[in-house]
Amino acid sequence: MVLRFITIIFLFLSYLKSDNFLISYQADVLDSILLSENLLISPAIIKRVGKIKDRFKIPIINENILKNLYENKDILIEKLFFYGLRIQSYENMQNYRIKSQQRLSFPSQYISVEIQNQELIISIID
């Protein structure tokens, strides 16, 4: 009974020390050339409580958590694509030339970020 209580307190305190962020991404590609890329990371106003879909680590490069997330954006985008990638494709033919435009995006995702042993532990929250 006491062990269960201590475990619950420990989990609650570890939840309080984490930071929640909301991430969204969109990229526009024209004829296999990247035109624009938008990665938006903002602190969540309300802490999201839910099931953890995935957990991974990234190295700490900077003291600021938000800057670390932007500097490791390739790892973040690669992990988040598995949880709802949306692809819109448009083709246009003009004077026997085909133009192809794609838009890659994923819906906004909540993540929780903790600092442990010079690494950021990122949890994707459902």
QUICORWO-V137437 format. One record per residue. N is the residue number from 1. RES is the residue in one small letter. PSI is psi in degrees with one decimal (none if undefined). BURIAL is I if it has 24 or more other C-alpha atoms within 12 Angstrom, else O. D_LAST is the distance of its C-alpha to the last C-alpha in Angstrom with 2 decimals. Layout:
BEGIN
n=<N | N>
res=<RES | RES>
psi=<PSI | PSI>
burial=<BURIAL | BURIAL>
d_last=<D_LAST | D_LAST>
END
This chain:
BEGIN
n=<1 | 2 | 3 | 4 | 5 | 6 | 7 | 8 | 9 | 10 | 11 | 12 | 13 | 14 | 15 | 16 | 17 | 18 | 19 | 20 | 21 | 22 | 23 | 24 | 25 | 26 | 27 | 28 | 29 | 30 | 31 | 32 | 33 | 34 | 35 | 36 | 37 | 38 | 39 | 40 | 41 | 42 | 43 | 44 | 45 | 46 | 47 | 48 | 49 | 50 | 51 | 52 | 53 | 54 | 55 | 56 | 57 | 58 | 59 | 60 | 61 | 62 | 63 | 64 | 65 | 66 | 67 | 68 | 69 | 70 | 71 | 72 | 73 | 74 | 75 | 76 | 77 | 78 | 79 | 80 | 81 | 82 | 83 | 84 | 85 | 86 | 87 | 88 | 89 | 90 | 91 | 92 | 93 | 94 | 95 | 96 | 97 | 98 | 99 | 100 | 101 | 102 | 103 | 104 | 105 | 106 | 107 | 108 | 109 | 110 | 111 | 112 | 113 | 114 | 115 | 116 | 117 | 118 | 119 | 120 | 121 | 122 | 123 | 124 | 125 | 126>
res=<m | v | l | r | f | i | t | i | i | f | l | f | l | s | y | l | k | s | d | n | f | l | i | s | y | q | a | d | v | l | d | s | i | l | l | s | e | n | l | l | i | s | p | a | i | i | k | r | v | g | k | i | k | d | r | f | k | i | p | i | i | n | e | n | i | l | k | n | l | y | e | n | k | d | i | l | i | e | k | l | f | f | y | g | l | r | i | q | s | y | e | n | m | q | n | y | r | i | k | s | q | q | r | l | s | f | p | s | q | y | i | s | v | e | i | q | n | q | e | l | i | i | s | i | i | d>
psi=<-46.4 | -39.9 | -39.9 | -41.6 | -43.8 | -39.4 | -42.2 | -42.9 | -44.1 | -44.7 | -38.6 | -43.0 | -37.4 | -31.1 | -38.3 | -30.0 | -5.6 | 156.5 | 138.9 | 140.8 | 156.9 | 127.0 | 135.6 | 155.2 | 144.0 | 136.0 | 137.3 | 131.2 | 131.2 | 117.9 | 49.4 | 18.0 | 127.8 | 118.6 | -48.5 | 154.8 | 126.5 | 117.0 | 118.0 | 122.4 | 121.5 | 145.7 | 137.2 | 139.6 | -40.8 | 134.0 | 130.4 | 128.8 | 124.1 | -176.9 | 139.8 | 121.2 | -43.3 | 156.0 | 133.4 | 167.9 | 145.4 | 150.5 | 151.1 | 122.0 | -35.7 | 160.6 | -27.4 | 127.3 | -43.3 | -42.0 | -37.5 | -41.5 | -41.7 | -37.3 | -24.4 | 34.9 | -31.7 | -41.5 | -43.2 | -48.3 | -42.6 | -41.8 | -38.8 | -19.0 | -24.8 | -10.4 | 44.5 | 54.5 | 134.6 | 129.5 | 125.9 | 132.4 | 135.6 | 132.1 | 140.8 | 129.5 | 127.3 | 123.7 | 48.2 | 20.0 | 131.0 | 125.3 | 133.1 | 126.9 | 132.3 | 148.6 | 119.2 | 134.0 | 160.4 | 149.2 | 158.4 | 135.1 | 141.6 | 135.9 | 153.3 | 134.1 | 128.2 | 152.1 | 123.9 | 127.3 | 52.7 | 30.8 | 149.7 | 125.2 | 116.5 | 128.2 | 127.3 | 123.0 | 134.9 | none>
burial=<O | O | O | O | O | O | O | O | O | O | O | O | O | O | O | O | O | I | I | I | I | I | I | I | I | I | I | I | O | O | O | O | O | O | O | O | O | O | I | I | I | I | O | O | O | O | O | I | O | O | O | O | O | O | O | I | I | I | I | I | O | O | O | O | I | I | O | I | I | I | O | I | I | O | O | I | I | O | I | I | I | O | O | O | O | O | O | O | O | O | O | O | O | O | O | O | O | O | O | O | O | I | I | I | I | I | O | I | I | I | I | I | I | I | I | O | O | O | O | I | I | I | I | I | I | O>
d_last=<29.72 | 30.16 | 28.05 | 25.13 | 25.62 | 25.81 | 22.61 | 20.76 | 22.46 | 21.65 | 17.88 | 18.07 | 20.23 | 18.13 | 15.18 | 17.77 | 19.05 | 15.90 | 15.42 | 12.41 | 12.75 | 11.79 | 12.84 | 14.39 | 17.05 | 20.00 | 23.09 | 26.29 | 28.63 | 32.21 | 34.30 | 32.23 | 32.54 | 29.66 | 30.56 | 27.80 | 24.52 | 22.28 | 19.53 | 18.42 | 16.84 | 17.08 | 16.46 | 14.09 | 16.38 | 14.28 | 12.22 | 8.65 | 8.30 | 5.51 | 5.30 | 6.00 | 6.10 | 9.25 | 11.81 | 14.97 | 18.00 | 20.06 | 23.54 | 24.54 | 27.04 | 27.35 | 27.22 | 24.91 | 21.16 | 20.70 | 23.66 | 22.33 | 19.15 | 21.49 | 23.94 | 21.46 | 19.96 | 20.94 | 18.86 | 15.75 | 16.42 | 17.19 | 13.95 | 11.78 | 14.13 | 12.83 | 9.60 | 11.62 | 15.07 | 17.40 | 21.14 | 23.93 | 27.44 | 30.79 | 34.20 | 37.48 | 40.98 | 43.82 | 47.24 | 46.16 | 43.35 | 39.75 | 37.12 | 33.55 | 30.66 | 26.95 | 23.93 | 20.79 | 17.61 | 13.86 | 11.88 | 10.83 | 7.89 | 7.26 | 8.80 | 10.78 | 14.33 | 16.95 | 20.55 | 22.22 | 25.51 | 25.76 | 22.34 | 19.04 | 16.22 | 13.01 | 9.61 | 6.69 | 3.80 | 0.00>
END
